[in-house]
Amino acid sequence: MLALIVWASAISAPPMLILSWFLEGPAQWQTALQTFNVNTMLSLIYLAYFVTLAGYALWGKLLSTGTPGVAASFALLVPLVNLGCSAVCMGESVTVLQIFGSVMVMVGLVINTFGEQLAMLFWELDKEESS
């Protein structure tokens, strides 16, 4: 799995660079190269190697231990984690609409993951009340 991710990342880089050149323009590239420093390099190394490889390694482990349908639904947490990290680490504000959307994603994830157990629990409670 790790080899697949490494090759997919390596193959996707050139088309993304070309697309960036055409969409953002040479001026943005010039600015990026002029402001490139040690912090930029450390951030790139951290994101490209540690976060990406660790994330996909954990993803592969999750897929190998559980059912793919349940594991795939956990991909919905990526934007929520990013939202939370940007709020905590960078001080970005979170809107009411973002909080509402996050709650809806979590409710959907709980229903997808524990739906059968929840249905059985509510069904048993309903049977007890009817008796």
Secondary structure in CASP SS format (residue, H / E / C, confidence):
PFRMAT SS
TARGET T0000
AUTHOR 0000-0000-0000
METHOD secondary structure of the structure
MODEL  1
M C 1.00
L H 1.00
A H 1.00
L H 1.00
I H 1.00
V H 1.00
W H 1.00
A H 1.00
S H 1.00
A H 1.00
I H 1.00
S H 1.00
A H 1.00
P H 1.00
P H 1.00
M H 1.00
L H 1.00
I H 1.00
L H 1.00
S H 1.00
W H 1.00
F H 1.00
L H 1.00
E H 1.00
G C 1.00
P H 1.00
A H 1.00
Q H 1.00
W H 1.00
Q H 1.00
T H 1.00
A H 1.00
L H 1.00
Q H 1.00
T C 1.00
F C 1.00
N C 1.00
V H 1.00
N H 1.00
T H 1.00
M H 1.00
L H 1.00
S H 1.00
L H 1.00
I H 1.00
Y H 1.00
L H 1.00
A H 1.00
Y H 1.00
F H 1.00
V H 1.00
T H 1.00
L H 1.00
A H 1.00
G H 1.00
Y H 1.00
A H 1.00
L H 1.00
W H 1.00
G H 1.00
K H 1.00
L H 1.00
L H 1.00
S H 1.00
T H 1.00
G C 1.00
T C 1.00
P H 1.00
G H 1.00
V H 1.00
A H 1.00
A H 1.00
S H 1.00
F H 1.00
A H 1.00
L H 1.00
L H 1.00
V H 1.00
P H 1.00
L H 1.00
V H 1.00
N H 1.00
L H 1.00
G H 1.00
C H 1.00
S H 1.00
A H 1.00
V H 1.00
C H 1.00
M H 1.00
G C 1.00
E C 1.00
S C 1.00
V C 1.00
T C 1.00
V H 1.00
L H 1.00
Q H 1.00
I H 1.00
F H 1.00
G H 1.00
S H 1.00
V H 1.00
M H 1.00
V H 1.00
M H 1.00
V H 1.00
G H 1.00
L H 1.00
V H 1.00
I H 1.00
N H 1.00
T H 1.00
F H 1.00
G H 1.00
E H 1.00
Q H 1.00
L H 1.00
A H 1.00
M H 1.00
L H 1.00
F H 1.00
W H 1.00
E H 1.00
L H 1.00
D H 1.00
K H 1.00
E H 1.00
E H 1.00
S H 1.00
S C 1.00
END
